Amino acid sequence: MDEDPEILAALRDVRAADWMALPVWARNPAYRLACLQRPDDPELLREAAADLLSFGPDRDETAEELKPRATRLEQSP
């Protein structure tokens, strides 16, 4: 894959420094934008799903949809 989009790079930098530093109201749309930039990146989809699952049940359904989508992408030729 190419370099991370700036949004994803910023998310990963903040997470590495302090996992809870970025509030949920900012990280959810940031991951959404990153996934829109790379809709065929199964690693990113799983990362976004894991992050969504870490912050309460209101986005669990979305997170659970990302995981099989990532698997389908990996299995497609």
PDB file of N, H, CA, C and O in Angstrom:
ATOM      1  N   MET A   1       0.831  -1.189   0.000  1.00  0.00           N
ATOM      2  CA  MET A   1       0.000   0.000   0.000  1.00  0.00           C
ATOM      3  C   MET A   1       0.874   1.252   0.000  1.00  0.00           C
ATOM      4  O   MET A   1       2.031   1.229   0.419  1.00  0.00           O
ATOM      5  N   ASP A   2       0.289   2.329  -0.477  1.00  0.00           N
ATOM      6  H   ASP A   2      -0.652   2.347  -0.818  1.00  0.00           H
ATOM      7  CA  ASP A   2       0.989   3.605  -0.447  1.00  0.00           C
ATOM      8  C   ASP A   2       1.064   4.109   0.975  1.00  0.00           C
ATOM      9  O   ASP A   2       0.571   3.474   1.907  1.00  0.00           O
ATOM     10  N   GLU A   3       1.693   5.265   1.126  1.00  0.00           N
ATOM     11  H   GLU A   3       2.093   5.781   0.369  1.00  0.00           H
ATOM     12  CA  GLU A   3       1.781   5.860   2.459  1.00  0.00           C
ATOM     13  C   GLU A   3       0.389   6.078   3.032  1.00  0.00           C
ATOM     14  O   GLU A   3      -0.592   6.200   2.298  1.00  0.00           O
ATOM     15  N   ASP A   4       0.323   6.126   4.356  1.00  0.00           N
ATOM     16  H   ASP A   4       1.120   6.028   4.952  1.00  0.00           H
ATOM     17  CA  ASP A   4      -0.953   6.367   5.018  1.00  0.00           C
ATOM     18  C   ASP A   4      -1.478   7.742   4.647  1.00  0.00           C
ATOM     19  O   ASP A   4      -0.708   8.692   4.512  1.00  0.00           O
ATOM     20  N   PRO A   5      -2.788   7.847   4.484  1.00  0.00           N
ATOM     21  CA  PRO A   5      -3.361   9.182   4.325  1.00  0.00           C
ATOM     22  C   PRO A   5      -3.017  10.010   5.563  1.00  0.00           C
ATOM     23  O   PRO A   5      -2.806   9.457   6.642  1.00  0.00           O
ATOM     24  N   GLU A   6      -2.963  11.287   5.416  1.00  0.00           N
ATOM     25  H   GLU A   6      -3.135  11.737   4.539  1.00  0.00           H
ATOM     26  CA  GLU A   6      -2.612  12.152   6.539  1.00  0.00           C
ATOM     27  C   GLU A   6      -3.508  11.924   7.747  1.00  0.00           C
ATOM     28  O   GLU A   6      -3.038  11.960   8.884  1.00  0.00           O
ATOM     29  N   ILE A   7      -4.779  11.692   7.514  1.00  0.00           N
ATOM     30  H   ILE A   7      -5.161  11.663   6.590  1.00  0.00           H
ATOM     31  CA  ILE A   7      -5.713  11.463   8.620  1.00  0.00           C
ATOM     32  C   ILE A   7      -5.305  10.215   9.397  1.00  0.00           C
ATOM     33  O   ILE A   7      -5.250  10.233  10.627  1.00  0.00           O
ATOM     34  N   LEU A   8      -5.022   9.142   8.680  1.00  0.00           N
ATOM     35  H   LEU A   8      -5.067   9.128   7.681  1.00  0.00           H
ATOM     36  CA  LEU A   8      -4.645   7.891   9.324  1.00  0.00           C
ATOM     37  C   LEU A   8      -3.303   8.028  10.042  1.00  0.00           C
ATOM     38  O   LEU A   8      -3.137   7.518  11.150  1.00  0.00           O
ATOM     39  N   ALA A   9      -2.362   8.702   9.426  1.00  0.00           N
ATOM     40  H   ALA A   9      -2.496   9.117   8.526  1.00  0.00           H
ATOM     41  CA  ALA A   9      -1.063   8.913  10.070  1.00  0.00           C
ATOM     42  C   ALA A   9      -1.231   9.696  11.374  1.00  0.00           C
ATOM     43  O   ALA A   9      -0.596   9.374  12.378  1.00  0.00           O
ATOM     44  N   ALA A  10      -2.076  10.712  11.360  1.00  0.00           N
ATOM     45  H   ALA A  10      -2.592  10.974  10.544  1.00  0.00           H
ATOM     46  CA  ALA A  10      -2.317  11.495  12.575  1.00  0.00           C
ATOM     47  C   ALA A  10      -2.985  10.646  13.655  1.00  0.00           C
ATOM     48  O   ALA A  10      -2.615  10.728  14.826  1.00  0.00           O
ATOM     49  N   LEU A  11      -3.966   9.834  13.266  1.00  0.00           N
ATOM     50  H   LEU A  11      -4.267   9.768  12.314  1.00  0.00           H
ATOM     51  CA  LEU A  11      -4.632   8.946  14.229  1.00  0.00           C
ATOM     52  C   LEU A  11      -3.628   7.997  14.875  1.00  0.00           C
ATOM     53  O   LEU A  11      -3.627   7.810  16.091  1.00  0.00           O
ATOM     54  N   ARG A  12      -2.786   7.411  14.057  1.00  0.00           N
ATOM     55  H   ARG A  12      -2.786   7.564  13.069  1.00  0.00           H
ATOM     56  CA  ARG A  12      -1.808   6.454  14.577  1.00  0.00           C
ATOM     57  C   ARG A  12      -0.768   7.125  15.461  1.00  0.00           C
ATOM     58  O   ARG A  12      -0.334   6.540  16.454  1.00  0.00           O
ATOM     59  N   ASP A  13      -0.361   8.343  15.117  1.00  0.00           N
ATOM     60  H   ASP A  13      -0.714   8.818  14.310  1.00  0.00           H
ATOM     61  CA  ASP A  13       0.592   9.087  15.955  1.00  0.00           C
ATOM     62  C   ASP A  13      -0.004   9.398  17.323  1.00  0.00           C
ATOM     63  O   ASP A  13       0.646   9.201  18.349  1.00  0.00           O
ATOM     64  N   VAL A  14      -1.233   9.879  17.331  1.00  0.00           N
ATOM     65  H   VAL A  14      -1.761  10.039  16.497  1.00  0.00           H
ATOM     66  CA  VAL A  14      -1.897  10.214  18.592  1.00  0.00           C
ATOM     67  C   VAL A  14      -2.091   8.958  19.429  1.00  0.00           C
ATOM     68  O   VAL A  14      -1.841   8.965  20.635  1.00  0.00           O
ATOM     69  N   ARG A  15      -2.534   7.888  18.794  1.00  0.00           N
ATOM     70  H   ARG A  15      -2.737   7.883  17.815  1.00  0.00           H
ATOM     71  CA  ARG A  15      -2.735   6.627  19.517  1.00  0.00           C
ATOM     72  C   ARG A  15      -1.444   6.103  20.121  1.00  0.00           C
ATOM     73  O   ARG A  15      -1.439   5.590  21.240  1.00  0.00           O
ATOM     74  N   ALA A  16      -0.355   6.229  19.386  1.00  0.00           N
ATOM     75  H   ALA A  16      -0.359   6.646  18.477  1.00  0.00           H
ATOM     76  CA  ALA A  16       0.929   5.736  19.882  1.00  0.00           C
ATOM     77  C   ALA A  16       1.402   6.542  21.093  1.00  0.00           C
ATOM     78  O   ALA A  16       1.999   5.992  22.018  1.00  0.00           O
ATOM     79  N   ALA A  17       1.133   7.832  21.080  1.00  0.00           N
ATOM     80  H   ALA A  17       0.648   8.279  20.328  1.00  0.00           H
ATOM     81  CA  ALA A  17       1.558   8.695  22.183  1.00  0.00           C
ATOM     82  C   ALA A  17       0.680   8.508  23.418  1.00  0.00           C
ATOM     83  O   ALA A  17       1.188   8.395  24.533  1.00  0.00           O
ATOM     84  N   ASP A  18      -0.630   8.475  23.219  1.00  0.00           N
ATOM     85  H   ASP A  18      -1.043   8.567  22.313  1.00  0.00           H
ATOM     86  CA  ASP A  18      -1.582   8.321  24.327  1.00  0.00           C
ATOM     87  C   ASP A  18      -2.894   7.833  23.732  1.00  0.00           C
ATOM     88  O   ASP A  18      -3.622   8.603  23.105  1.00  0.00           O
ATOM     89  N   TRP A  19      -3.192   6.564  23.928  1.00  0.00           N
ATOM     90  H   TRP A  19      -2.601   5.939  24.438  1.00  0.00           H
ATOM     91  CA  TRP A  19      -4.331   5.923  23.289  1.00  0.00           C
ATOM     92  C   TRP A  19      -5.636   6.683  23.521  1.00  0.00           C
ATOM     93  O   TRP A  19      -6.485   6.716  22.631  1.00  0.00           O
ATOM     94  N   MET A  20      -5.813   7.282  24.671  1.00  0.00           N
ATOM     95  H   MET A  20      -5.123   7.255  25.395  1.00  0.00           H
ATOM     96  CA  MET A  20      -7.059   7.985  25.003  1.00  0.00           C
ATOM     97  C   MET A  20      -6.997   9.492  24.735  1.00  0.00           C
ATOM     98  O   MET A  20      -7.928  10.215  25.088  1.00  0.00           O
ATOM     99  N   ALA A  21      -5.937   9.965  24.129  1.00  0.00           N
ATOM    100  H   ALA A  21      -5.180   9.377  23.842  1.00  0.00           H
ATOM    101  CA  ALA A  21      -5.775  11.408  23.939  1.00  0.00           C
ATOM    102  C   ALA A  21      -6.801  12.015  22.986  1.00  0.00           C
ATOM    103  O   ALA A  21      -7.226  13.155  23.175  1.00  0.00           O
ATOM    104  N   LEU A  22      -7.193  11.274  21.983  1.00  0.00           N
ATOM    105  H   LEU A  22      -6.848  10.348  21.830  1.00  0.00           H
ATOM    106  CA  LEU A  22      -8.144  11.797  21.006  1.00  0.00           C
ATOM    107  C   LEU A  22      -9.556  11.379  21.400  1.00  0.00           C
ATOM    108  O   LEU A  22      -9.830  10.185  21.519  1.00  0.00           O
ATOM    109  N   PRO A  23     -10.456  12.340  21.603  1.00  0.00           N
ATOM    110  CA  PRO A  23     -11.819  11.987  22.030  1.00  0.00           C
ATOM    111  C   PRO A  23     -12.577  11.222  20.937  1.00  0.00           C
ATOM    112  O   PRO A  23     -12.282  11.337  19.748  1.00  0.00           O
ATOM    113  N   VAL A  24     -13.541  10.457  21.377  1.00  0.00           N
ATOM    114  H   VAL A  24     -13.780  10.363  22.344  1.00  0.00           H
ATOM    115  CA  VAL A  24     -14.323   9.613  20.472  1.00  0.00           C
ATOM    116  C   VAL A  24     -15.003  10.443  19.395  1.00  0.00           C
ATOM    117  O   VAL A  24     -15.071  10.018  18.241  1.00  0.00           O
ATOM    118  N   TRP A  25     -15.502  11.610  19.748  1.00  0.00           N
ATOM    119  H   TRP A  25     -15.446  11.956  20.684  1.00  0.00           H
ATOM    120  CA  TRP A  25     -16.213  12.429  18.767  1.00  0.00           C
ATOM    121  C   TRP A  25     -15.286  12.860  17.634  1.00  0.00           C
ATOM    122  O   TRP A  25     -15.769  13.256  16.573  1.00  0.00           O
ATOM    123  N   ALA A  26     -13.969  12.796  17.829  1.00  0.00           N
ATOM    124  H   ALA A  26     -13.577  12.474  18.691  1.00  0.00           H
ATOM    125  CA  ALA A  26     -13.018  13.133  16.768  1.00  0.00           C
ATOM    126  C   ALA A  26     -12.488  11.882  16.071  1.00  0.00           C
ATOM    127  O   ALA A  26     -12.308  11.883  14.853  1.00  0.00           O
ATOM    128  N   ARG A  27     -12.237  10.810  16.835  1.00  0.00           N
ATOM    129  H   ARG A  27     -12.384  10.810  17.824  1.00  0.00           H
ATOM    130  CA  ARG A  27     -11.646   9.626  16.210  1.00  0.00           C
ATOM    131  C   ARG A  27     -12.620   8.871  15.327  1.00  0.00           C
ATOM    132  O   ARG A  27     -12.206   8.334  14.299  1.00  0.00           O
ATOM    133  N   ASN A  28     -13.893   8.803  15.678  1.00  0.00           N
ATOM    134  H   ASN A  28     -14.229   9.239  16.512  1.00  0.00           H
ATOM    135  CA  ASN A  28     -14.850   8.089  14.828  1.00  0.00           C
ATOM    136  C   ASN A  28     -14.937   8.684  13.426  1.00  0.00           C
ATOM    137  O   ASN A  28     -14.806   7.943  12.451  1.00  0.00           O
ATOM    138  N   PRO A  29     -15.152   9.994  13.283  1.00  0.00           N
ATOM    139  CA  PRO A  29     -15.199  10.539  11.918  1.00  0.00           C
ATOM    140  C   PRO A  29     -13.831  10.497  11.226  1.00  0.00           C
ATOM    141  O   PRO A  29     -13.762  10.403  10.000  1.00  0.00           O
ATOM    142  N   ALA A  30     -12.754  10.565  11.996  1.00  0.00           N
ATOM    143  H   ALA A  30     -12.809  10.642  12.992  1.00  0.00           H
ATOM    144  CA  ALA A  30     -11.424  10.473  11.382  1.00  0.00           C
ATOM    145  C   ALA A  30     -11.209   9.092  10.767  1.00  0.00           C
ATOM    146  O   ALA A  30     -10.702   8.980   9.650  1.00  0.00           O
ATOM    147  N   TYR A  31     -11.592   8.044  11.491  1.00  0.00           N
ATOM    148  H   TYR A  31     -12.004   8.135  12.398  1.00  0.00           H
ATOM    149  CA  TYR A  31     -11.492   6.705  10.918  1.00  0.00           C
ATOM    150  C   TYR A  31     -12.430   6.554   9.729  1.00  0.00           C
ATOM    151  O   TYR A  31     -12.082   5.896   8.748  1.00  0.00           O
ATOM    152  N   ARG A  32     -13.586   7.141   9.801  1.00  0.00           N
ATOM    153  H   ARG A  32     -13.868   7.675  10.598  1.00  0.00           H
ATOM    154  CA  ARG A  32     -14.539   7.070   8.686  1.00  0.00           C
ATOM    155  C   ARG A  32     -13.924   7.691   7.438  1.00  0.00           C
ATOM    156  O   ARG A  32     -14.017   7.123   6.350  1.00  0.00           O
ATOM    157  N   LEU A  33     -13.302   8.843   7.591  1.00  0.00           N
ATOM    158  H   LEU A  33     -13.227   9.304   8.475  1.00  0.00           H
ATOM    159  CA  LEU A  33     -12.654   9.498   6.452  1.00  0.00           C
ATOM    160  C   LEU A  33     -11.500   8.659   5.909  1.00  0.00           C
ATOM    161  O   LEU A  33     -11.330   8.541   4.696  1.00  0.00           O
ATOM    162  N   ALA A  34     -10.714   8.079   6.804  1.00  0.00           N
ATOM    163  H   ALA A  34     -10.852   8.174   7.790  1.00  0.00           H
ATOM    164  CA  ALA A  34      -9.601   7.230   6.374  1.00  0.00           C
ATOM    165  C   ALA A  34     -10.128   6.022   5.588  1.00  0.00           C
ATOM    166  O   ALA A  34      -9.544   5.637   4.575  1.00  0.00           O
ATOM    167  N   CYS A  35     -11.217   5.435   6.051  1.00  0.00           N
ATOM    168  H   CYS A  35     -11.691   5.748   6.874  1.00  0.00           H
ATOM    169  CA  CYS A  35     -11.804   4.285   5.350  1.00  0.00           C
ATOM    170  C   CYS A  35     -12.383   4.701   3.999  1.00  0.00           C
ATOM    171  O   CYS A  35     -12.368   3.913   3.054  1.00  0.00           O
ATOM    172  N   LEU A  36     -12.885   5.909   3.899  1.00  0.00           N
ATOM    173  H   LEU A  36     -12.897   6.550   4.666  1.00  0.00           H
ATOM    174  CA  LEU A  36     -13.371   6.399   2.609  1.00  0.00           C
ATOM    175  C   LEU A  36     -12.214   6.599   1.637  1.00  0.00           C
ATOM    176  O   LEU A  36     -12.368   6.411   0.430  1.00  0.00           O
ATOM    177  N   GLN A  37     -11.053   6.983   2.170  1.00  0.00           N
ATOM    178  H   GLN A  37     -10.928   7.136   3.150  1.00  0.00           H
ATOM    179  CA  GLN A  37      -9.876   7.160   1.321  1.00  0.00           C
ATOM    180  C   GLN A  37      -9.302   5.823   0.860  1.00  0.00           C
ATOM    181  O   GLN A  37      -8.725   5.728  -0.223  1.00  0.00           O
ATOM    182  N   ARG A  38      -9.464   4.795   1.686  1.00  0.00           N
ATOM    183  H   ARG A  38      -9.933   4.872   2.566  1.00  0.00           H
ATOM    184  CA  ARG A  38      -8.917   3.471   1.376  1.00  0.00           C
ATOM    185  C   ARG A  38      -9.967   2.384   1.613  1.00  0.00           C
ATOM    186  O   ARG A  38      -9.820   1.571   2.526  1.00  0.00           O
ATOM    187  N   PRO A  39     -11.012   2.364   0.810  1.00  0.00           N
ATOM    188  CA  PRO A  39     -12.106   1.421   1.054  1.00  0.00           C
ATOM    189  C   PRO A  39     -11.726  -0.045   0.817  1.00  0.00           C
ATOM    190  O   PRO A  39     -12.447  -0.943   1.253  1.00  0.00           O
ATOM    191  N   ASP A  40     -10.623  -0.293   0.143  1.00  0.00           N
ATOM    192  H   ASP A  40     -10.037   0.436  -0.211  1.00  0.00           H
ATOM    193  CA  ASP A  40     -10.209  -1.664  -0.159  1.00  0.00           C
ATOM    194  C   ASP A  40      -9.018  -2.116   0.678  1.00  0.00           C
ATOM    195  O   ASP A  40      -8.288  -3.019   0.270  1.00  0.00           O
ATOM    196  N   ASP A  41      -8.814  -1.510   1.827  1.00  0.00           N
ATOM    197  H   ASP A  41      -9.407  -0.776   2.158  1.00  0.00           H
ATOM    198  CA  ASP A  41      -7.688  -1.834   2.698  1.00  0.00           C
ATOM    199  C   ASP A  41      -8.191  -2.634   3.903  1.00  0.00           C
ATOM    200  O   ASP A  41      -8.682  -2.048   4.868  1.00  0.00           O
ATOM    201  N   PRO A  42      -8.072  -3.970   3.858  1.00  0.00           N
ATOM    202  CA  PRO A  42      -8.620  -4.780   4.943  1.00  0.00           C
ATOM    203  C   PRO A  42      -7.967  -4.505   6.300  1.00  0.00           C
ATOM    204  O   PRO A  42      -8.631  -4.584   7.334  1.00  0.00           O
ATOM    205  N   GLU A  43      -6.690  -4.188   6.302  1.00  0.00           N
ATOM    206  H   GLU A  43      -6.151  -4.124   5.462  1.00  0.00           H
ATOM    207  CA  GLU A  43      -6.010  -3.886   7.570  1.00  0.00           C
ATOM    208  C   GLU A  43      -6.608  -2.635   8.216  1.00  0.00           C
ATOM    209  O   GLU A  43      -6.836  -2.603   9.426  1.00  0.00           O
ATOM    210  N   LEU A  44      -6.856  -1.623   7.417  1.00  0.00           N
ATOM    211  H   LEU A  44      -6.671  -1.649   6.435  1.00  0.00           H
ATOM    212  CA  LEU A  44      -7.458  -0.393   7.922  1.00  0.00           C
ATOM    213  C   LEU A  44      -8.881  -0.650   8.411  1.00  0.00           C
ATOM    214  O   LEU A  44      -9.276  -0.130   9.454  1.00  0.00           O
ATOM    215  N   LEU A  45      -9.650  -1.438   7.675  1.00  0.00           N
ATOM    216  H   LEU A  45      -9.329  -1.860   6.827  1.00  0.00           H
ATOM    217  CA  LEU A  45     -11.019  -1.724   8.089  1.00  0.00           C
ATOM    218  C   LEU A  45     -11.044  -2.428   9.447  1.00  0.00           C
ATOM    219  O   LEU A  45     -11.883  -2.122  10.294  1.00  0.00           O
ATOM    220  N   ARG A  46     -10.136  -3.354   9.645  1.00  0.00           N
ATOM    221  H   ARG A  46      -9.455  -3.602   8.956  1.00  0.00           H
ATOM    222  CA  ARG A  46     -10.061  -4.042  10.948  1.00  0.00           C
ATOM    223  C   ARG A  46      -9.612  -3.099  12.058  1.00  0.00           C
ATOM    224  O   ARG A  46     -10.114  -3.167  13.180  1.00  0.00           O
ATOM    225  N   GLU A  47      -8.670  -2.226  11.744  1.00  0.00           N
ATOM    226  H   GLU A  47      -8.262  -2.170  10.833  1.00  0.00           H
ATOM    227  CA  GLU A  47      -8.213  -1.237  12.733  1.00  0.00           C
ATOM    228  C   GLU A  47      -9.361  -0.317  13.137  1.00  0.00           C
ATOM    229  O   GLU A  47      -9.549  -0.027  14.318  1.00  0.00           O
ATOM    230  N   ALA A  48     -10.117   0.133  12.159  1.00  0.00           N
ATOM    231  H   ALA A  48      -9.964  -0.103  11.199  1.00  0.00           H
ATOM    232  CA  ALA A  48     -11.261   1.004  12.441  1.00  0.00           C
ATOM    233  C   ALA A  48     -12.313   0.259  13.260  1.00  0.00           C
ATOM    234  O   ALA A  48     -12.888   0.821  14.192  1.00  0.00           O
ATOM    235  N   ALA A  49     -12.563  -0.995  12.916  1.00  0.00           N
ATOM    236  H   ALA A  49     -12.095  -1.451  12.159  1.00  0.00           H
ATOM    237  CA  ALA A  49     -13.540  -1.795  13.668  1.00  0.00           C
ATOM    238  C   ALA A  49     -13.111  -1.955  15.116  1.00  0.00           C
ATOM    239  O   ALA A  49     -13.924  -1.801  16.028  1.00  0.00           O
ATOM    240  N   ALA A  50     -11.849  -2.261  15.331  1.00  0.00           N
ATOM    241  H   ALA A  50     -11.189  -2.386  14.590  1.00  0.00           H
ATOM    242  CA  ALA A  50     -11.347  -2.435  16.698  1.00  0.00           C
ATOM    243  C   ALA A  50     -11.482  -1.138  17.488  1.00  0.00           C
ATOM    244  O   ALA A  50     -11.844  -1.161  18.664  1.00  0.00           O
ATOM    245  N   ASP A  51     -11.196  -0.024  16.854  1.00  0.00           N
ATOM    246  H   ASP A  51     -10.902  -0.006  15.898  1.00  0.00           H
ATOM    247  CA  ASP A  51     -11.310   1.259  17.543  1.00  0.00           C
ATOM    248  C   ASP A  51     -12.765   1.549  17.892  1.00  0.00           C
ATOM    249  O   ASP A  51     -13.056   1.990  19.004  1.00  0.00           O
ATOM    250  N   LEU A  52     -13.677   1.307  16.964  1.00  0.00           N
ATOM    251  H   LEU A  52     -13.441   0.948  16.061  1.00  0.00           H
ATOM    252  CA  LEU A  52     -15.096   1.534  17.231  1.00  0.00           C
ATOM    253  C   LEU A  52     -15.593   0.667  18.385  1.00  0.00           C
ATOM    254  O   LEU A  52     -16.361   1.130  19.229  1.00  0.00           O
ATOM    255  N   LEU A  53     -15.157  -0.581  18.420  1.00  0.00           N
ATOM    256  H   LEU A  53     -14.533  -0.957  17.735  1.00  0.00           H
ATOM    257  CA  LEU A  53     -15.585  -1.491  19.478  1.00  0.00           C
ATOM    258  C   LEU A  53     -15.036  -1.102  20.846  1.00  0.00           C
ATOM    259  O   LEU A  53     -15.557  -1.539  21.872  1.00  0.00           O
ATOM    260  N   SER A  54     -14.001  -0.297  20.866  1.00  0.00           N
ATOM    261  H   SER A  54     -13.577   0.058  20.032  1.00  0.00           H
ATOM    262  CA  SER A  54     -13.369   0.102  22.126  1.00  0.00           C
ATOM    263  C   SER A  54     -14.122   1.208  22.857  1.00  0.00           C
ATOM    264  O   SER A  54     -13.821   1.498  24.015  1.00  0.00           O
ATOM    265  N   PHE A  55     -15.095   1.825  22.199  1.00  0.00           N
ATOM    266  H   PHE A  55     -15.340   1.590  21.258  1.00  0.00           H
ATOM    267  CA  PHE A  55     -15.717   3.014  22.784  1.00  0.00           C
ATOM    268  C   PHE A  55     -17.221   2.943  22.879  1.00  0.00           C
ATOM    269  O   PHE A  55     -17.912   3.922  22.599  1.00  0.00           O
ATOM    270  N   GLY A  56     -17.725   1.818  23.264  1.00  0.00           N
ATOM    271  H   GLY A  56     -17.164   1.022  23.492  1.00  0.00           H
ATOM    272  CA  GLY A  56     -19.145   1.749  23.563  1.00  0.00           C
ATOM    273  C   GLY A  56     -19.982   1.147  22.473  1.00  0.00           C
ATOM    274  O   GLY A  56     -19.535   0.981  21.338  1.00  0.00           O
ATOM    275  N   PRO A  57     -21.196   0.822  22.828  1.00  0.00           N
ATOM    276  CA  PRO A  57     -22.053   0.042  21.943  1.00  0.00           C
ATOM    277  C   PRO A  57     -22.700   0.827  20.804  1.00  0.00           C
ATOM    278  O   PRO A  57     -23.271   0.217  19.901  1.00  0.00           O
ATOM    279  N   ASP A  58     -22.633   2.145  20.815  1.00  0.00           N
ATOM    280  H   ASP A  58     -22.169   2.641  21.549  1.00  0.00           H
ATOM    281  CA  ASP A  58     -23.370   2.900  19.809  1.00  0.00           C
ATOM    282  C   ASP A  58     -22.841   2.712  18.389  1.00  0.00           C
ATOM    283  O   ASP A  58     -23.556   3.022  17.436  1.00  0.00           O
ATOM    284  N   ARG A  59     -21.617   2.217  18.215  1.00  0.00           N
ATOM    285  H   ARG A  59     -21.037   1.966  18.990  1.00  0.00           H
ATOM    286  CA  ARG A  59     -21.059   1.982  16.883  1.00  0.00           C
ATOM    287  C   ARG A  59     -20.694   0.513  16.653  1.00  0.00           C
ATOM    288  O   ARG A  59     -20.003   0.191  15.686  1.00  0.00           O
ATOM    289  N   ASP A  60     -21.150  -0.370  17.531  1.00  0.00           N
ATOM    290  H   ASP A  60     -21.710  -0.108  18.316  1.00  0.00           H
ATOM    291  CA  ASP A  60     -20.809  -1.786  17.407  1.00  0.00           C
ATOM    292  C   ASP A  60     -21.316  -2.395  16.098  1.00  0.00           C
ATOM    293  O   ASP A  60     -20.621  -3.207  15.487  1.00  0.00           O
ATOM    294  N   GLU A  61     -22.487  -2.022  15.674  1.00  0.00           N
ATOM    295  H   GLU A  61     -23.051  -1.362  16.170  1.00  0.00           H
ATOM    296  CA  GLU A  61     -23.045  -2.574  14.445  1.00  0.00           C
ATOM    297  C   GLU A  61     -22.164  -2.211  13.247  1.00  0.00           C
ATOM    298  O   GLU A  61     -21.886  -3.054  12.395  1.00  0.00           O
ATOM    299  N   THR A  62     -21.739  -0.979  13.194  1.00  0.00           N
ATOM    300  H   THR A  62     -21.965  -0.294  13.886  1.00  0.00           H
ATOM    301  CA  THR A  62     -20.839  -0.540  12.121  1.00  0.00           C
ATOM    302  C   THR A  62     -19.529  -1.312  12.174  1.00  0.00           C
ATOM    303  O   THR A  62     -19.026  -1.760  11.144  1.00  0.00           O
ATOM    304  N   ALA A  63     -18.981  -1.468  13.365  1.00  0.00           N
ATOM    305  H   ALA A  63     -19.390  -1.105  14.202  1.00  0.00           H
ATOM    306  CA  ALA A  63     -17.724  -2.195  13.527  1.00  0.00           C
ATOM    307  C   ALA A  63     -17.874  -3.637  13.069  1.00  0.00           C
ATOM    308  O   ALA A  63     -16.993  -4.172  12.397  1.00  0.00           O
ATOM    309  N   GLU A  64     -18.977  -4.262  13.426  1.00  0.00           N
ATOM    310  H   GLU A  64     -19.693  -3.827  13.972  1.00  0.00           H
ATOM    311  CA  GLU A  64     -19.192  -5.660  13.048  1.00  0.00           C
ATOM    312  C   GLU A  64     -19.376  -5.819  11.544  1.00  0.00           C
ATOM    313  O   GLU A  64     -19.127  -6.901  11.013  1.00  0.00           O
ATOM    314  N   GLU A  65     -19.796  -4.792  10.857  1.00  0.00           N
ATOM    315  H   GLU A  65     -19.998  -3.912  11.288  1.00  0.00           H
ATOM    316  CA  GLU A  65     -19.908  -4.841   9.399  1.00  0.00           C
ATOM    317  C   GLU A  65     -18.547  -4.721   8.718  1.00  0.00           C
ATOM    318  O   GLU A  65     -18.349  -5.254   7.626  1.00  0.00           O
ATOM    319  N   LEU A  66     -17.621  -4.033   9.352  1.00  0.00           N
ATOM    320  H   LEU A  66     -17.782  -3.601  10.240  1.00  0.00           H
ATOM    321  CA  LEU A  66     -16.296  -3.831   8.766  1.00  0.00           C
ATOM    322  C   LEU A  66     -15.468  -5.117   8.739  1.00  0.00           C
ATOM    323  O   LEU A  66     -14.722  -5.354   7.790  1.00  0.00           O
ATOM    324  N   LYS A  67     -15.596  -5.938   9.767  1.00  0.00           N
ATOM    325  H   LYS A  67     -16.202  -5.745  10.538  1.00  0.00           H
ATOM    326  CA  LYS A  67     -14.764  -7.143   9.856  1.00  0.00           C
ATOM    327  C   LYS A  67     -15.012  -8.129   8.700  1.00  0.00           C
ATOM    328  O   LYS A  67     -14.046  -8.548   8.061  1.00  0.00           O
ATOM    329  N   PRO A  68     -16.258  -8.513   8.404  1.00  0.00           N
ATOM    330  CA  PRO A  68     -16.451  -9.428   7.266  1.00  0.00           C
ATOM    331  C   PRO A  68     -16.108  -8.769   5.926  1.00  0.00           C
ATOM    332  O   PRO A  68     -15.676  -9.442   4.989  1.00  0.00           O
ATOM    333  N   ARG A  69     -16.298  -7.479   5.844  1.00  0.00           N
ATOM    334  H   ARG A  69     -16.648  -6.932   6.604  1.00  0.00           H
ATOM    335  CA  ARG A  69     -15.913  -6.767   4.619  1.00  0.00           C
ATOM    336  C   ARG A  69     -14.407  -6.892   4.393  1.00  0.00           C
ATOM    337  O   ARG A  69     -13.960  -7.100   3.265  1.00  0.00           O
ATOM    338  N   ALA A  70     -13.632  -6.766   5.460  1.00  0.00           N
ATOM    339  H   ALA A  70     -13.994  -6.596   6.376  1.00  0.00           H
ATOM    340  CA  ALA A  70     -12.178  -6.915   5.358  1.00  0.00           C
ATOM    341  C   ALA A  70     -11.820  -8.331   4.926  1.00  0.00           C
ATOM    342  O   ALA A  70     -10.935  -8.520   4.093  1.00  0.00           O
ATOM    343  N   THR A  71     -12.492  -9.310   5.479  1.00  0.00           N
ATOM    344  H   THR A  71     -13.212  -9.156   6.156  1.00  0.00           H
ATOM    345  CA  THR A  71     -12.235 -10.709   5.100  1.00  0.00           C
ATOM    346  C   THR A  71     -12.559 -10.948   3.638  1.00  0.00           C
ATOM    347  O   THR A  71     -11.800 -11.611   2.931  1.00  0.00           O
ATOM    348  N   ARG A  72     -13.679 -10.413   3.183  1.00  0.00           N
ATOM    349  H   ARG A  72     -14.295  -9.874   3.758  1.00  0.00           H
ATOM    350  CA  ARG A  72     -14.053 -10.571   1.755  1.00  0.00           C
ATOM    351  C   ARG A  72     -13.002  -9.938   0.845  1.00  0.00           C
ATOM    352  O   ARG A  72     -12.663 -10.496  -0.199  1.00  0.00           O
ATOM    353  N   LEU A  73     -12.491  -8.782   1.239  1.00  0.00           N
ATOM    354  H   LEU A  73     -12.766  -8.329   2.087  1.00  0.00           H
ATOM    355  CA  LEU A  73     -11.468  -8.118   0.425  1.00  0.00           C
ATOM    356  C   LEU A  73     -10.197  -8.958   0.332  1.00  0.00           C
ATOM    357  O   LEU A  73      -9.570  -9.036  -0.725  1.00  0.00           O
ATOM    358  N   GLU A  74      -9.825  -9.578   1.436  1.00  0.00           N
ATOM    359  H   GLU A  74     -10.334  -9.515   2.295  1.00  0.00           H
ATOM    360  CA  GLU A  74      -8.627 -10.411   1.427  1.00  0.00           C
ATOM    361  C   GLU A  74      -8.810 -11.663   0.570  1.00  0.00           C
ATOM    362  O   GLU A  74      -7.852 -12.151  -0.030  1.00  0.00           O
ATOM    363  N   GLN A  75     -10.018 -12.174   0.513  1.00  0.00           N
ATOM    364  H   GLN A  75     -10.796 -11.778   1.001  1.00  0.00           H
ATOM    365  CA  GLN A  75     -10.276 -13.413  -0.207  1.00  0.00           C
ATOM    366  C   GLN A  75     -10.573 -13.190  -1.684  1.00  0.00           C
ATOM    367  O   GLN A  75     -10.555 -14.143  -2.463  1.00  0.00           O
ATOM    368  N   SER A  76     -10.843 -11.957  -2.080  1.00  0.00           N
ATOM    369  H   SER A  76     -10.857 -11.183  -1.447  1.00  0.00           H
ATOM    370  CA  SER A  76     -11.150 -11.705  -3.483  1.00  0.00           C
ATOM    371  C   SER A  76      -9.858 -11.660  -4.297  1.00  0.00           C
ATOM    372  O   SER A  76      -8.820 -11.207  -3.813  1.00  0.00           O
ATOM    373  N   PRO A  77      -9.940 -12.143  -5.551  1.00  0.00           N
ATOM    374  CA  PRO A  77      -8.727 -12.183  -6.398  1.00  0.00           C
ATOM    375  C   PRO A  77      -8.280 -10.810  -6.840  1.00  0.00           C
ATOM    376  O   PRO A  77      -7.283 -10.684  -7.551  1.00  0.00           O
TER     377      PRO A  77
END
